[in-house]
């Protein structure tokens, strides 16, 4: 674990009347005493209400499990600050069903003190977000989002402890305007300009200054202001707590002597930062990621009680009928790995349609045939049946590719042998022919069109896929050339369910010839 510290000049002490406005009582400072502040932080929770079991049966994350760790830290330390760096919304079914109400109820029970807006807080209408803000017993922060003349939430808060004060301001990525669908009444201010003004305002009022940001440490596009760029451009921040990129850090990343930290995703980790403060000056800083597993941190009873009604209702929903089919959607001997299938068509078309609901238009979607694991039955199809067909917790990604890379993508698709898990299923916007030898190998692709037009090497295309393929899985390394990457955090199974519920009933298992196979084999 890397540790470091920054010695600051002694900033002027705010007048007692101002302190009373931001804290309780008069602050006492012993110039010889060393004070401690523990900051616990999470980010990119994405509706991860329940722990996620690995192959060994160990549960990772989970709100009740997180609560146990937080309670232990509070029992051991006097000054604990608990914060979240955004994207509480959009994830698992139990959260999505109730618009993150169970998540916020658990955050209230755990005693979160502030959160910043992530881009996924803007996936739905502004009224939904306003309701979530009202449910929250903690303020939402962002210094760069305004509605008219007012900030959408609060720009910052100041916390007063015995011996020192802490300022926390929020920042939300301006890419929200591209990768989400914020209300037209909202104005986004440049992140670095907003941060620079806020540091100038707060630096003389507080002893520790924290930027709680949802901007990401991985650059997604040329105009993306990352947390690294923030630290390079704006001195005077004691700690940047970041979200958005879902990055795992084993130690703090130092840029211009400013530590940047983040806690991965889905509550699998909680970041733990420790400040040592003497005479209103930071003299030491350390940080570590704490892995949250049910083997180490059993579920907290109070948070479990808060969540249980939501969990019970969600589990009951597994037995609910999501769609009615006129016939079976066949799977056979893994036919999704050999040819166009009705389930593959439906899944890819669902991907395109549901992205439009959050304001994201794509040119086509691709999913790997190996992601589809069973048939759908004739007649009533329950949520459980759909979750069995799509058992992986895949998330939808949108990648922007040059036309030349899209051409390379289709050349790769053509080269995939029949029977391989990477065999492509595509949305209706894409059409092509693959010619195989008699054993379903040595494929060659031809007659490729997107939207009825041949690929233009000079154009850019938005391609929707899942996180596995986006990361190069099944050999799709061409996705590594993406000019822009957007993690929608929409679960593939939820996307499918939402889409089929919008279709006329019964749903027929049909294909339309978007993938034409010449030669090859049938399983």
N, C-alpha and C positions, 0 to 999 in steps of 0.2 A: 504494500500500500504506500502510495506516495503522499508525503505530507509537506506542507509549506506554510509560510506565513507572510503577511505584509504589515509593516509598521507604518502607521499613518500619523500625520500631524494631529494634535489635539484640536478637534473642531469645537467651535463655540457651543456652549450649553444653551439650550433653548430656555426661554423664560418659563417660570413656574406655571404661569397661566396657560401657556401653550401646551405644556406637559399634561396639565389637567385635562386638556381637550382631547388628548390622545391616549391617556392612560389613567390609572387610578392612584391617587395620592401623590406625595412628593417623592422624587427619586433621591435615594441616598447613594453616594459614590465614595467608597473607601479607596484612596489612591494607591494603597498598598495591597489591596485585595485582588485576587484573580477570579474572574467570573467565567462561568461556562454556559454556552448555549448549544443545545443539540437540535439540529434541524432534520426532521424526517420528511422524506418527499417521495411521491409517486408520480407517474405520468402514463398516458396512453392506456388507461384502464380498460376502455372499450367494452363495457358491460360485462366484465369478467366476475360475475357474482360468485360462482362456485369454483372450487379448486379443480384443476385439470390433471387427470391421472396419467402418469407415464407408463411405459411397458412393464415396469416393476410394481405398479400399483401405488406409487408415491404421488400424492397430490401436490401440485405446484400452484401457488397463488391462492385466491379465495379471500373474500372480504372478511369472513369470520376468523380465518387464520391470520390475516394481516392484523386484525384487531388485537389478537393475543400478543403479537410482537410489540405493537405500539404500547399496549398496557404495561408490558415488562419494562420498556424503556422509561416510561413515565414514572414507574415505581422506583427507578434507580437514579433519576436525574431531576433536579429542581426545575430547570428551564427547558421545556421541550416545545418546539414549534413544528406543527404538522401542516404540510401544504401539498397541493396537487398541481401539476403543470399541464393539465388540459387533456381533452379527448376522453371525457368520461363516457360519452355517448357512442352508440353504434358498435354492436358486438354480438353477444350471445342472445338466445331467444328469451331467456328469463328477464333480461334487461330490456330488450327491444319491445317486448309485449307491453311493458308498463312505462315506456318512454323514460327509462333510467330512474324511475321513482324509487325502486328498491336500493339502487346504488347510492342515491343521495340520502336516503334514510339511514343507510349504514354509515355513510360519511359523517352525518350528523351525530350518530351514536358514538363514533370513534373520536369525535372532537376535532375534525379538520377546521383549520382557522382561515385559510384562503385557498382559492383555486384561480387559475387563469383560463380564459377561453381558448379551447383548441378549435381547429377548423371543423371538426365533426360536431361541435356544438351548433353548427349552422346547417346541418343536413336537413333539418325540418323547418317549418315555419317559425318566424320570430316569436309567435305566441307560445309555442312549445318551450322555447328557451326562457321566455319570461316566467312561465310557470315553474320551470326548474329552478330559476333564480329565487323565486318566492319560497319554494320548498326548502332551499338551502339555508342552514343556520350560519353559514359562512359567506363572506362577500366574494364575488367574482371580479377579477382584476383584468384590465387591459388599458394601457395608456395610449394605444393607437387605434381604438375603435370608438367612433362617436355616432350618436343618433341625433342629428340636428346640432345644437350647441352643447349637448351634454354627452358625457361618456356613457357607453352602454352599461357598463358596470361601475366599478370604481377604478381610478387610475392607480392608486396605491393605498397602503395602510401603514401606520406606524405602531409598533408594539413597544411598550415600555416595561422593562424588567428592572429589578433592583440592581442598580449599578451601570446600566447601559440601555440604549434604545436601538431598535431595529426597524429599518424601513424596507418594505417589500413593494415593488411595482411589477405590473404584468405587461407582457407583450404577446401578441398573436400574429402568426405569419400572415403577411399580405397575400400569400398564395391561396389563402382562403377564398379570395375572389375568383380564382381559377378552378380550384379543386373542390369547392363546395358551392352552395347556392345561398349566400347571405342576402338578407332583405335589402331591397333597393334604397331603403331609408338610411342605411349604414354607410359611413365613410371610414375608409382605412387610411391611416397615416403611415408614412415611411417608418419602419421599425427603428432604424438607427437614429433618425432625426428625433423621434419621440423619446427614445432612451436618453439621448444626449441632453435634451431639455429636462428630463426628469432627474437625471443625476445632478445637474446644476441646481435644481430646486431642492433636492433632498440631502445632498452631501453635507451641508452645514447643519442639518437638523438631526441627523442620526449618527450613531457610532458604527453600525453594521448595515451595509446596503446590499440587498439581495434583489436580483432580477429573476422573476419567475416567468419563464418564457416558454412559448410553444412555437418555436421557429425551426428547430432541428439543427443538428451538427453536420449533416450530410447535404451538400449542395445538390438541389434537384433541378435547377434551371439557372440560366445566366443571371437573371434578376432576383434570385433568391438570396435574401439576407439571412444567413445562418447565424447560430450562436458564436461560431468562430469569427465571422466577420464583425459581429457585435463587439466581441472582446478586443478585436484589433482596432476598432474605430472609436470605442467609448471607454476611456479609462475611468477609474473611480468606483467600479463595482466590485464588491468583496466576494460575491459568489453568483454565478449564473446557474440556476436550476432549470434544465431544459427538458422539452418533450418534442414529439412529432416524428423524429427519425427512428424511434423504437430501438435505439442503439444500446448495446450492452457495454458498460465501462467497468473495468476491473480497478481502475484508479481514476482520480480526477485528471482532466485534460487542462493543462495550463497554457494560456495564450496571453501574452503581455502581462504575465504574473497574475492573471485572473483565472481562478479555477472554474471549469465548466463541468457539471455533473449531470447525469441522467440515469434513470432506473429501468431501462429496458421497456417492458410492456406487460400488460395483463395482470399487474400486481404480483408477478413472479419474483420481483425484488422490491425492497424498500431502500432508498438511499439514506445513509446516516452521516450527516456532516456535524463536526464538532468544532466550535469556535472557542478559543480562550481569549478573554478580554481583560485587560488591565488598564486602569486609569482612562477608560473610555476609548481604548485603542486595541485593535486586534493584534495579538502577539503570536497566535498559533492557529493553524487550521489543519484538520484531517478529515478524510472521507473514506467510506467503504460502502459497497453494495451488500445488502443482507438478503440472502435467498429465503423465500417464504415457502416452506413445505409443511404439510400436515404432520409429518413425522417429527418435526421439531416444534412446531407451533400448532397445537390442536385448536379447533374452532372455539372462539369466544362465545359463551352461552348467551350473552345479551344481544350481540349482533346476529347470532343464529336465530334468536326469537324474533328479531325485526324482519329477517329475510324469509322465514319459514312460510308465511302465508303466500308470498309471491312464488316461492319454489313449488309449493303444493299445487297452486293453480297452473303453473307452467308445466309441471309433470302430467297433470290431468289432460293438458292440451295435446300431449303426444297421442292420445287415443282419439283425438278429434279428426274428422274427415276433412282433408285439405282439398281434395279434388275427386271427381268421378271420371273414370276412363271408359271408353266404348270397347276397348280390348286391351290385352296385355301390351305393355311396352317391353319388347323382348330383350333379353340379355344372352340367353343360350350359353354357349361356350365362349363367353367374353367377346361377344360380337362387336362391342364398341371399340375394340382394338384392331378391327379388320375393315370396317366400312362405315359409311354414314348410317346413323341410327336415329330412331325417333326420340329416344331419350337424350342423345347428344345434341340434336337439333333444338329440342325444347330448352335444354340447359343453356346453350349458347345464346339463343334468342332471348331467354330470360335475363341473361347478363347484360345485353345491350339495353333492353327495355327498362330494367330497374336502375341502371346508371342514369338514364334520362330523368328519373324521378328526383335525382339530386343535382340536376342541371349539367350533367356530364354527357356529352355526345361523343360516341366513338364510331370509328369506321367499320370495325368488325370485332368479333370476339372469338377466342380460341380456348378450348379446354382439352386436356389430355383424356383419351378414352379410358385409361387406367384409373381415372378418378371416379368412374361410374362402376359400382360394385354389384348391383343386382338389377333384376327386372322390377317394373311397377305392375301391380296386379290389375286385372280387369275389374271394373266396378269401383267400390269405395276405396280410396287411398288415404291412409292416415298419415299424420305427421311422422309417426314412428317409421312407417314404410319409406318415406322420403329420406329421413335421416339414415336409414339403413342403406339406401341406394347411394347416398352421398355422406359417408361416415367421417370423412376427413374435415378438420376445422380449417378449410382453405378460405382465404380472404381474397377479394377481387382487387386486382391492380390494374391501372391504366398506364400504358407506356406510349410515349411519343417517339416514333421511329422515322428516319429518313426513308424515302421511297426505295432507295437502293438496299436498305436493310430489310424492308418488307419483302423485297424480291428474294433476298437471301433467306429470309424466314420461310417462304414458301418452297424454295429449293430444298431446304432442310426437311420440311414436312414431306415432300415427295420422296426423300431418301429413307424415311423411317420404314423399317420392315413391318409388314402386317403381323399382328400378334404382339407387338411391343406396346408397353403402356403409354408411350409418348405419341401413339397414333392420334392424329388431330381430329377433333370434332369442331365444327365452326358454325358461326351464325349465318343467317340467310344472305348477308351482304357479300360474303365471299363464295366464289365458285371456282372449281378447277377439276382437272382430270389427272389421275395417277395411273401410270402404266407399269405393271409388275411382271416379273418372270413367273413361271409356273409354280414357283414355291413362295410367292409373295415377297420376293426380295428384289434388290436392285431397281427400286422405283424411280421413275422419271415423271416430273410434274409438267403440265402444259395447260394452256387455255385459262390461265389465272386471271380473274377479274375481281375487283373490289367495287361494290356499288355499280356493277355492270360495265366498268371501265378498266382497261389494262392498267397495271401499276405504272405510275409516273415516278421515275427515279428522283426528280427534283422536288416532288411534293413531300409533305410530312403527313403521317397517318397516326391516329390514335387507336391503339390495339388494347382490348380488354382481355385479361387472362387471370390466372390465379397466382398466389404468391410463390408456389412451388416452381411453376414454369418461369415466372418473372425472375427468379433467382438462378436460372440456368438449369433447373431440373429436367431430366429426360433429354439432356443434350441441347436444350434451347438457349445456347450461349449467346445467340445473336441479340437477345433481349438486353444483354450487357451494354449494347451500343445505344441504349435509349437516351434521347435528348432530355427527357422529362419523365419522372416517375411519380405516380400518385397511388398511395395506399388508401383505398376507400374504406377499409376496415369493415366492409359488408361481407358477412359470411355467405359462402356460396349456397349453402342449404337454405338459408333465410331468403336469399334472392330468388331461388327456385320456387319456394313456397309462396312468397308474395306475388310472383308472376302468375303462377297457375291459378291462383284464386281470382285473378282478374279475367280469366278466359271463359268463354261460353262452355257450358257443361252439356254432355260429356266431352272430354278431351280425347281426340282420336290419335293413335300412334302413327303419325304420317311422316314421310320424308319427301323432299322436293327435288332431289337430284343435284344438290349443291356440291356433292363430292361424287365424281364418276370414277369407278374403278374399272380398269381394263386389264384382263388377265388376273393373276393372283389366285387366292384361295378363299374359300368360305369355311369357317370353323365348324 
